Amino acid sequence: MAMSNLQSPGGMESSLDLFSTPLSKPASSRLPRATLTNTPMVGAQHDSFPCYQFSFDIQAHYDEDISDADKVYQECMQDGPLSFEDCIPPERMKRCSKIGEGTFGEVFSTINDSNQTVALKIIPVEGCQKVNSEPQKTFGEILHEIIISKELSSLNSKEKTKTNGFIRLNNLHCVRGCYPSALLKAWDKFDQEKGSENDRPDFFSEEQLFLILEFEFGGSDLENMNGKLSSMTQAKSILHQVTAALAVAEHALCFEHRDLHWGNILVKTTKQKNNEFILNGSVHSIETRGVHVNIIDYSLSRLEIDGLTVSCDIANDEELFMGQGDYQFEIYRLMRKENNNCWSEYNPRSNVLWLHYLADKLLAMRYKTKPQSSQQKAVKSSLQTFCSEILNYSSATHALLHCRLFN
């Protein structure tokens, strides 16, 4: 993804790649829900992404005969679409700067009411015009993103199973109208400086609907941190934080990420010396070494809500399993082998596969300080040992509790 000029604390160049490959991607209070299934929608497949069909217990959680649109409005706590101006006031609008893009939309940075930097992911929905040569997402597909984003974001506020390792969803709005001129100006600036692969979003009518997801500022993706981390000591902390976040989500939600390449791990500097998480009521602490990690992009993810499964069936997506040139593509094939191409079942070994991938990437990355001291050589050796042993574990939780690197 093209990079922006936005700087994270400590001078790290930052990007928010919320739409990472191979598919398109995504806290406020959420509606309770009891039955949710996610299966391929017959006759409505697109070439580059799976379609979702949702089934809700409407009697228990929604008004009878409610549409997908109204479900989204309820999740947004709206009666209907707002205007862009209602959602992004003029002062915030003029502070918008484009920092990223994806097939289904754009990402802008701005400030919130507390003067904190946030990221706005803007996605056109339900329109008949193709966007960047792809059909627009439906309310049903967007609902899938909303649910998973809220569930993982809410893990930061739990009492017995808690992590801040997943990007926090601050707010959510559905708006209607033409693309604002201030955002088009920011889009043009990005295109001139970095180059855009997207269509200029100036063709939408006044009836076009958009979903705007406001996320916390997550930092730069790990891929773009190559050569910018201080040492392998920070790499060890990143690996520990990712493992802990996955373990908490496994315990709370029977979660598998299924697409945890280094573009989906955001890193930013932090002044906090320790990062706490709670696993099954037990409080643990990780030395941050000056970096904080956020996991993003749940387009392939699998989790359970009250015993009911939300997943993406990619069994027939042969293109996904044909990639070459990076270990990332081998991981997709290994996942398929592990789960016998059954994507609704819970198989946390997939998280272990991605941890092996991550350790491999961290060992291959460049660092400001080369591992020449005895301490840094020891850290590198411990990462190499982790890489050779991690595939012996059954889940991220198993690795977190028993791997020598973390104990």
N, C-alpha and C positions, 0 to 999 in steps of 0.2 A: 504494500500500500504506500502511496506517496506520503511523504512526511510534511509536517507543517513547521512553522517557526515558533509555535507555542512552546514555552519553556516550563518544565516542571520545577519544583523546588530543588535547589542545588544545581540548576543549570542543565539538567537532563533534557535533551530534545524529546518531544513527546508526540505520540499519536494515539488515537483511540480507534483501533481496528475492530469495530463491533460487527463487521460483516465478513469475517475472514472466510477463506475458502475451506471446503469445496462448495458450501451452500450459503445462502443468506442467513443473517442472524437477528437477537435481541441479546424504606418502602412504606408505599402507601398501604392503607388497610385493604384486605382482600375479602371477597365473599367466601363463605364456607361452601364446600362442594362435596358431594358424596359419590357420584358416579361419573367417571370421565374415561372414555376410551378414545384411542387414537389409531385409526386404521387407514390404509390407502383408500382414496376415494375413486371408485371405479369410473372410468371414462373421463377423468379429469386430470390425468397425469401430465406434467410438463417435463420437458427434456432435462432440465437442470435442477429441479428440486421436487421433493415429494409433496403430495397434497395430504391434508389431514381432514378427517371426519370426526366430529365431536358428538358425544352423547351425554347430556347432563340430566341429573335428577331435577327436572324443572319444578315439580311440586314442592320439593324441599328447599330449593335455593333461588329460584327465579319465578317470576309470574308465569302463568300458563301460556303456552304458545309464543314464548318470547323468541325473537330472532337473534342470530349471531351478532347483528349490529347492536341490538339493545343490551346483549351480554357485555359487549365491549364498552358501551356507554356506562353501564353499571360499574364495571371495573375501573373506569375513569372517573366515576362518581359525577357523571354528567347526565342531563336529560336528552342531550343531542349535541351535535357538533358546535364548537366554539369558532371564533375567528382567530386568525394568527395573532392579531393584536391583543385579544383577550388572554392568550396563552403566553405570548412573549411581549411584554410591555416595551414601549419605545426605547427606554434607557437600556434594556437588555438587548433589544434587537440591534441597536447600533454598535453594540460590543461583540456581536457575533463574528466569528472567524471560522472559516471552514478548516477542519483538521483531518478529514478522512472521507472515504466514499465506499460504496459497494453497489452490487447489481441493483438492489432494491431501494437505494436511497443515499442520503448524505449525512455527514456528522459535522456539527458545528460546536465550537466552544463559546461559552459566554459566562456571565456571572449570575448568581442567584440573589435572592433578597438579602442574604447574609454576606454578600460580596465574595463568595467562594466560587472558584472556577468549576463549571459543570460541563457536561457534554450532552448535546441534544441530537438524538438520532431521529431523523425525519423520514418517514416511509409513506409513500403514496399507496392508498388502498382502494379496492373496489372499483377502480376506473376501467374503462374499456381500452384506453390507449396503452400500448406497450411502453415500458420504461427501460431504457438501456437494453432494448431488444427482448425483454422478458415481460410476461404478463404480470400485472400488479397482484399483490397479495390480496386475499379475501379476508373478511373479518374473522372467519374461522381459523385461518392460518395465523393471523395476528394474535388471536386469543391464546393459541398454543404458546407463543413467545411471552405473552403477558403472564400466563400462569407459571411457567418455569422461572422466569425472571423474578417474580414476586416470591416464589417459594424459596429460592436460593438466597435472595436478598434478605429475607426474613430470618435466616439463620444467624444473623448478627444480633438479634434481639431475644434469642431463646435463653432459658435459664440452665438447662441440663445438657444441652447439645448446641454449642455455639461456635461460630467462626465468622471472621470478617474477611475471609479469603475469596469471596465472590463479589463481583461488582455490585454496588448498591444502587437500586432503582429508587430515585427520589420522588419522581412524579410522572404522571401519565396523562396525556390529553389527546382527544380527537378533534381536529379542526377541519374547516372547509374554506376553500378560497384559492385564488391564484398565489403563486410563489411570491413572497414579499420582495420588493426591490432591494432591501438591505441584504437579504440572503443571496440574491442574485449577484450583487456587488461582491460579496465575500466569496461566492463561487467563482467569479471571474478572476479574482486575485489569486486564488488557489490554482486555477487553471494556467494563469500566466507564469506563476512561479514554479509550480511543481508538475503541471500537466495533469489533465483529467481524462479518464477513460469513459466517463459518464456523459449522457446527453445533458446539455444545459437545460435546467428545469424551468424554462420560460414558456412552455407550451400548455400548461395546465389551465383548465377553465375555472370559473368561479365556483363551479359545483364539485370540483375535485376534493376528495377527502384525504386527510393525512393522519397518521398516528405519530405523536411526538413523545418519545421516551427520554426523560431527563435522568442521566446517570451521574454518579459522582465522578470526579476527575480520577482516572485510573493510572495515568502515566504513559510510558512508552512500552510498546510490545517488546518482548524479549528478543525477537529477531533483530530489531533495530537498536538493541543495547549491546550488540556484539562490538567489543573493543571499548566499551564505556563503563563497564563494571570495574570496581577497584581491584578485586582479587577473587580467587576461588573461595575465599571465606564467605563472600556475598553469594556466590553460586550455591554453596552448601545451605545457606539460609533460605534461598529461593526454593530449593528442592524440598527442604523441610516444611516450609509454609504451604507449598502446593500439596504435599502429601497429607498434611494435617487437615487442610480444607476438604480434600477428597474423602478423608476418613470420617470427618464429621457429617458430610453429606451422605455418605454410605449408611452411616448409623441412623440418621434422621429420616432419610428419604429413599433408601435403596437406590442411590444415585450412581449412574455411569455418565461420564462426560462424552466419551466416544470420539472426540475430535480435538484433543488437547495438544495441538502443535504449538510451536513457540510464538506464533502470531496471536494466539489466544491466551497468553499470559502477559498481563500488564505489570510493569515495575515502576515504582516511583520512590523517591527518597523519603525518609522519615526520621524524625528526631527521637522517636520512641526506641528505647533500647531493647524492649521485649514485646512480643506479640503473644497475647494469651488466647487460648482456645479451650473449650470445654467438651470433653468426650465422655458420654454416659455419666455425667455428674462429676467427673474428675477434671480439675483445672490443671492445665499444662502451659508452659511458657517456652517460647522460641526466641533466641537471640536474633534480632533483625539484621544486625551488622549494617544498619543504615538504609535498608531497603524494605519496602512493603509490596506484597504481591496481591493482585486481583485476577481471578479467573473470569473469562468472558466467553460468549458465544455458545448457546445451548441448542443449536439447530439439529444436532444429531443425538442430543442427550436423552437419557431415560431416567425416570424417577417414579416414585409411588406416592400418592396422596391418599391417606386413610385406606391403604391397602389396594387402591386402584391405580392402574398403570398409565402413564403418559410416555409414549415412546415414538420413535420414527422408524418405520419399516423400510429399510434400505436393501432388502433382500434381492430385489430385481434391478438395483442401480449398478449395472455392470461397469459403467464408466468410472464410478468411484473406486472400484477395485482394480482398475487397469493402470493406475498412475505409476510412473517410473521416475528415478532420479533422486529420490530422497527416502530416508527411512520412514518418514511419515506415511508414505503410500503402502509400505509393507505392513505397517500397523493395522491399516484397514483390513488387509487380507488375513492377518493373524487374528484379529477380532472375529472375523467370519468363521475361521477355523475353530476357534475356541467355543463359539456359541452355536455352531452348526447352522449358521445363517438364520437363527431364530432371534429376532431383535426385541421381542416383547419380554423375554425372560431376563431375570436379574443375573448378571455374570460379572461381578466386580473385578475379575481378572483383567477386564479391559482397562481399568484404571492402572493396574500394574504394568501393562504393556506401554501405556503412555508415560509412566514414570521412568521406565527403561529408556524410552525415546528421549525424555527430558534430560536424564543423566548423561546420555550420549551427546546431546547438544551442548550441555554445560561444559563437558570435558573438551569439546572441540572449539569452544569460543575463545576469543582473544580477551585479555585483561590488561588493565593499565599496569599492574604489578605482576611480573612473571613469577611463577612458583619456584624461586631460587632459594629462599630461606628454608630452614628445616621445618618451620611451622607450616609454611605454604606447601611444601612438598608432602607433608603429612596429610594436609587437607586433600590435596590431589589424589594421594594414595587411597584415602578413605572413600572418595567419590568413585574411583576405579573399582574398589571392592564392592561398593553399592551396586554399580553397574553390572558386575559379574554375579551378584547374588539376588537382585531384586526379582528376577523371574521365578525364584523359588517360592514366592509368597502368593497367597490366594486373593488378596485385596489390599487396598491402600491402608486400611485399618490394621491388617496383619503386619504389613511392613512398618507402619508407624510404631507399633507396640514392641516389635521384636528385632527390627533391623539395627545393627551395631552403630550405624551412622547417627541414629537419633537417640541412642541410649548409652 
